[in-house]
Amino acid sequence: MLRITSSTKDGTAWLKLEGKLVGPWVDECRMACARETGRDRRLALDLSEITFVDADGVRLLRELVEQGVDIPVRSNFVAELLRLERS
């Protein structure tokens, strides 16, 4: 299960994700990010409450970073996944 909460701070759209970024929740996250970036504002993700990410989730996060989405708040688990994916 994945919970997505949206907010705005200083002109930046924030999505806080809680739970697991796996299976059908990857597409749900992709759609939520697309809705926010379609509004012509910066997007930042708070992934501090993500407990697991599958391979599709890691690919999505890498794609989002390449598109300019900021991930300033993340757990050590997510930070390590993103670092390993670059190698």
Backbone as a printed PyTorch tensor [residue, N CA C, xyz], in Angstrom:
tensor([[[  0.8380,  -1.1770,   0.0000],
         [  0.0000,   0.0000,   0.0000],
         [  0.8850,   1.2420,   0.0000]],

        [[  0.4160,   2.2660,  -0.6810],
         [  1.1550,   3.5240,  -0.7700],
         [  0.1880,   4.6700,  -0.4990]],

        [[  0.5860,   5.5350,   0.3880],
         [ -0.1940,   6.7390,   0.6730],
         [  0.5520,   7.9260,   0.0770]],

        [[ -0.1610,   8.7610,  -0.6850],
         [  0.4240,   9.9420,  -1.3110],
         [ -0.3300,  11.1650,  -0.8070]],

        [[  0.4140,  12.0910,  -0.2080],
         [ -0.1670,  13.3290,   0.3040],
         [  0.4960,  14.4910,  -0.4140]],

        [[ -0.3220,  15.4120,  -0.9210],
         [  0.2440,  16.5580,  -1.6390],
         [  0.0930,  17.8370,  -0.8230]],

        [[  1.0630,  18.7190,  -1.0220],
         [  1.0350,  20.0360,  -0.3950],
         [  1.8770,  20.9750,  -1.2520]],

        [[  1.8120,  22.2580,  -0.9300],
         [  2.6140,  23.2570,  -1.6390],
         [  3.3080,  24.1330,  -0.6150]],

        [[  4.5910,  24.3950,  -0.8660],
         [  5.3540,  25.2770,   0.0130],
         [  6.2970,  26.1070,  -0.8380]],

        [[  6.2290,  27.4160,  -0.6880],
         [  7.0940,  28.3470,  -1.4190],
         [  7.0910,  28.0930,  -2.9250]],

        [[  5.9190,  27.8040,  -3.4830],
         [  5.8000,  27.6080,  -4.9240],
         [  6.2280,  26.2390,  -5.4260]],

        [[  6.6330,  25.3670,  -4.5220],
         [  7.0310,  24.0100,  -4.8980],
         [  5.9510,  23.0340,  -4.4690]],

        [[  5.5630,  22.1710,  -5.3870],
         [  4.6140,  21.1150,  -5.0550],
         [  5.3790,  19.9850,  -4.3650]],

        [[  4.8390,  19.4990,  -3.2590],
         [  5.4540,  18.3990,  -2.5140],
         [  4.5190,  17.2010,  -2.5220]],

        [[  5.0860,  16.0290,  -2.7680],
         [  4.3550,  14.7880,  -2.5980],
         [  5.0820,  13.9780,  -1.5320]],

        [[  4.3550,  13.6120,  -0.4870],
         [  4.9170,  12.7530,   0.5470],
         [  4.3850,  11.3500,   0.2980]],

        [[  5.3140,  10.4000,   0.1530],
         [  4.9500,   9.0200,  -0.0810],
         [  5.2210,   8.2220,   1.1830]],

        [[  4.2570,   7.3920,   1.5610],
         [  4.3960,   6.5580,   2.7450],
         [  4.0030,   5.1310,   2.3940]],

        [[  4.8540,   4.1840,   2.7540],
         [  4.5570,   2.7780,   2.5010],
         [  5.5250,   2.1720,   1.5130]],

        [[  4.9660,   1.3630,   0.6020],
         [  5.7880,   0.6280,  -0.3630],
         [  5.5360,   1.1320,  -1.7720]],

        [[  6.6130,   1.4100,  -2.4830],
         [  6.5340,   1.8380,  -3.8790],
         [  6.7730,   0.6010,  -4.7480]],

        [[  5.7030,  -0.1610,  -4.9400],
         [  5.7770,  -1.4420,  -5.6430],
         [  4.5430,  -1.6320,  -6.5170]],

        [[  4.6620,  -2.5390,  -7.4930],
         [  3.5270,  -2.9720,  -8.2970],
         [  2.6770,  -1.8290,  -8.8180]],

        [[  1.3540,  -1.9050,  -8.5810],
         [  0.4450,  -0.8960,  -9.1300],
         [  0.6540,   0.4880,  -8.5210]],

        [[  1.3100,   0.5640,  -7.3760],
         [  1.5380,   1.8570,  -6.7300],
         [  2.5820,   2.6720,  -7.4750]],

        [[  3.4240,   2.0070,  -8.2670],
         [  4.4080,   2.7330,  -9.0770],
         [  3.6820,   3.5940, -10.1010]],

        [[  2.6840,   3.0170, -10.7720],
         [  1.9190,   3.7890, -11.7570],
         [  1.1070,   4.8890, -11.0880]],

        [[  0.5880,   4.6160,  -9.9030],
         [ -0.1550,   5.6480,  -9.1580],
         [  0.7540,   6.8270,  -8.8240]],

        [[  1.9830,   6.5310,  -8.4120],
         [  2.9610,   7.5750,  -8.1150],
         [  3.3130,   8.3470,  -9.3790]],

        [[  3.5080,   7.6320, -10.4710],
         [  3.8280,   8.2820, -11.7540],
         [  2.7260,   9.2720, -12.1370]],

        [[  1.4670,   8.8520, -11.9930],
         [  0.3450,   9.7300, -12.3470],
         [  0.2610,  10.9380, -11.4140]],

        [[  0.5000,  10.7270, -10.1320],
         [  0.4660,  11.8440,  -9.1760],
         [  1.5570,  12.8540,  -9.5030]],

        [[  2.7360,  12.3740,  -9.8530],
         [  3.8350,  13.2790, -10.2250],
         [  3.5070,  14.0210, -11.5110]],

        [[  2.9110,  13.3350, -12.4680],
         [  2.5470,  13.9770, -13.7400],
         [  1.5170,  15.0770, -13.5190]],

        [[  0.5620,  14.8380, -12.6300],
         [ -0.4410,  15.8690, -12.3350],
         [  0.2240,  17.1200, -11.7700]],

        [[  1.1780,  16.9320, -10.8860],
         [  1.8370,  18.0800, -10.2540],
         [  2.7720,  18.8030, -11.2070]],

        [[  3.5360,  18.0810, -12.0090],
         [  4.4600,  18.7400, -12.9330],
         [  3.7090,  19.3830, -14.0920]],

        [[  2.5030,  18.9240, -14.3690],
         [  1.6890,  19.5270, -15.4160],
         [  1.1670,  20.8990, -15.0460]],

        [[  1.3610,  21.3080, -13.8140],
         [  0.8850,  22.6090, -13.3460],
         [  1.9800,  23.6670, -13.4010]],

        [[  3.0470,  23.3840, -14.1160],
         [  4.1530,  24.3330, -14.3020],
         [  4.7700,  24.8170, -12.9940]],

        [[  5.0590,  23.8980, -12.1230],
         [  5.7720,  24.2470, -10.8960],
         [  6.7320,  23.1160, -10.5530]],

        [[  7.7030,  23.4650,  -9.7330],
         [  8.6960,  22.4730,  -9.3080],
         [  8.0230,  21.4000,  -8.4670]],

        [[  8.5810,  20.2060,  -8.5160],
         [  8.0640,  19.0930,  -7.7250],
         [  9.1790,  18.5340,  -6.8640]],

        [[  8.8690,  18.3070,  -5.5990],
         [  9.8030,  17.6710,  -4.6690],
         [  9.0820,  16.4990,  -4.0010]],

        [[  9.8380,  15.4500,  -3.7420],
         [  9.2810,  14.2650,  -3.0890],
         [  9.8680,  14.0960,  -1.7000]],

        [[  9.0140,  13.7380,  -0.7590],
         [  9.4270,  13.3580,   0.5850],
         [  9.2500,  11.8470,   0.6680]],

        [[ 10.3670,  11.1270,   0.6710],
         [ 10.3450,   9.6670,   0.6900],
         [ 10.8320,   9.1190,   2.0260]],

        [[ 10.7650,   9.9320,   3.0640],
         [ 11.2850,   9.5150,   4.3670],
         [ 10.4980,   8.3540,   4.9790]],

        [[  9.2560,   8.1600,   4.5330],
         [  8.4190,   7.0900,   5.0930],
         [  8.2380,   5.9120,   4.1340]],

        [[  9.0750,   5.8390,   3.1030],
         [  9.0270,   4.6940,   2.1900],
         [  9.7770,   3.5330,   2.8360]],

        [[  9.1290,   2.3660,   2.9010],
         [  9.7340,   1.2090,   3.5610],
         [ 10.3000,   0.1790,   2.5820]],

        [[  9.8400,   0.2200,   1.3270],
         [ 10.3490,  -0.7250,   0.3330],
         [ 10.1010,  -0.1680,  -1.0580]],

        [[ 11.0190,  -0.4390,  -1.9760],
         [ 10.8950,  -0.0290,  -3.3750],
         [ 11.3100,  -1.2100,  -4.2350]],

        [[ 10.4420,  -1.6270,  -5.1770],
         [ 10.8290,  -2.7070,  -6.0770],
         [ 11.5840,  -2.1260,  -7.2810]],

        [[ 11.9740,  -2.9910,  -8.2100],
         [ 12.7780,  -2.5530,  -9.3610],
         [ 12.0530,  -1.5050, -10.1940]],

        [[ 10.7390,  -1.6730, -10.3980],
         [  9.9780,  -0.6840, -11.1660],
         [  9.9410,   0.6600, -10.4340]],

        [[  9.8470,   0.6090,  -9.1180],
         [  9.8560,   1.8360,  -8.3200],
         [ 11.1750,   2.5740,  -8.4210]],

        [[ 12.2720,   1.8210,  -8.3940],
         [ 13.5940,   2.4320,  -8.5260],
         [ 13.7270,   3.0850,  -9.9010]],

        [[ 13.2620,   2.4000, -10.9430],
         [ 13.3170,   2.9750, -12.2920],
         [ 12.5170,   4.2840, -12.3520]],

        [[ 11.3340,   4.2800, -11.7400],
         [ 10.5290,   5.4980, -11.7350],
         [ 11.2550,   6.6330, -11.0230]],

        [[ 11.8210,   6.3600,  -9.8650],
         [ 12.5300,   7.4040,  -9.1270],
         [ 13.6960,   7.9540,  -9.9410]],

        [[ 14.4360,   7.0800, -10.6140],
         [ 15.5530,   7.5400, -11.4600],
         [ 15.0280,   8.4220, -12.5940]],

        [[ 13.9180,   8.0150, -13.2230],
         [ 13.3260,   8.8120, -14.2980],
         [ 12.9150,  10.1920, -13.7780]],

        [[ 12.3020,  10.2140, -12.6060],
         [ 11.8560,  11.4840, -12.0370],
         [ 13.0310,  12.4090, -11.7490]],

        [[ 14.1120,  11.8600, -11.2140],
         [ 15.3130,  12.6640, -10.9440],
         [ 15.8590,  13.2220, -12.2570]],

        [[ 15.8990,  12.3950, -13.2960],
         [ 16.3880,  12.8540, -14.6020],
         [ 15.5020,  13.9590, -15.1800]],

        [[ 14.2130,  13.9570, -14.8210],
         [ 13.2760,  14.9760, -15.3000],
         [ 13.3240,  16.2440, -14.4550]],

        [[ 14.1540,  16.2360, -13.4160],
         [ 14.3070,  17.4280, -12.5980],
         [ 13.5230,  17.4350, -11.3000]],

        [[ 12.8690,  16.3260, -10.9640],
         [ 12.1550,  16.2400,  -9.6950],
         [ 13.1920,  16.1200,  -8.5810]],

        [[ 13.0010,  16.8920,  -7.5390],
         [ 13.9320,  16.9200,  -6.4090],
         [ 13.4750,  15.9040,  -5.3550]],

        [[ 14.4280,  15.1800,  -4.7720],
         [ 14.1270,  14.2410,  -3.6890],
         [ 15.0160,  14.5960,  -2.5050]],

        [[ 14.7120,  15.7240,  -1.8490],
         [ 15.5700,  16.1750,  -0.7540],
         [ 15.3550,  15.4210,   0.5510]],

        [[ 14.1920,  14.7980,   0.7120],
         [ 13.8860,  14.0900,   1.9510],
         [ 13.6810,  12.6220,   1.6210]],

        [[ 14.5990,  11.7950,   2.1100],
         [ 14.5290,  10.3590,   1.7990],
         [ 15.1690,   9.5740,   2.9220]],

        [[ 14.7650,   8.3430,   3.0170],
         [ 15.3650,   7.4600,   4.0100],
         [ 16.7290,   6.9980,   3.5030]],

        [[ 17.5390,   6.4680,   4.3910],
         [ 18.8300,   5.9120,   3.9820],
         [ 18.6290,   4.7740,   2.9910]],

        [[ 17.5600,   4.0070,   3.1810],
         [ 17.2340,   2.9010,   2.2840],
         [ 17.0570,   3.4020,   0.8530]],

        [[ 16.2530,   4.4310,   0.6790],
         [ 15.9990,   4.9800,  -0.6590],
         [ 17.2620,   5.6260,  -1.2180]],

        [[ 17.9940,   6.3370,  -0.3990],
         [ 19.2330,   6.9700,  -0.8600],
         [ 20.2050,   5.9130,  -1.3910]],

        [[ 20.3170,   4.8130,  -0.6960],
         [ 21.2210,   3.7380,  -1.1220],
         [ 20.7320,   3.1000,  -2.4220]],

        [[ 19.4290,   2.8790,  -2.5460],
         [ 18.8930,   2.3200,  -3.7910],
         [ 19.2150,   3.2020,  -4.9830]],

        [[ 19.0340,   4.5000,  -4.8230],
         [ 19.3000,   5.4220,  -5.9270],
         [ 20.7860,   5.4890,  -6.2390]],

        [[ 21.6260,   5.4170,  -5.2100],
         [ 23.0700,   5.4320,  -5.4360],
         [ 23.5130,   4.1780,  -6.1660]],

        [[ 23.0140,   3.0200,  -5.7520],
         [ 23.3970,   1.7620,  -6.3720],
         [ 22.9180,   1.6930,  -7.8130]],

        [[ 21.7770,   2.2490,  -8.0930],
         [ 21.2190,   2.2190,  -9.4290],
         [ 22.1000,   2.9600, -10.4220]],

        [[ 22.8260,   3.9760,  -9.9690],
         [ 23.7120,   4.7580, -10.8530],
         [ 24.9610,   3.9890, -11.2360]],

        [[ 25.3610,   3.0340, -10.4160],
         [ 26.6250,   2.2990, -10.6600],
         [ 26.5350,   1.4130, -11.8800]]])
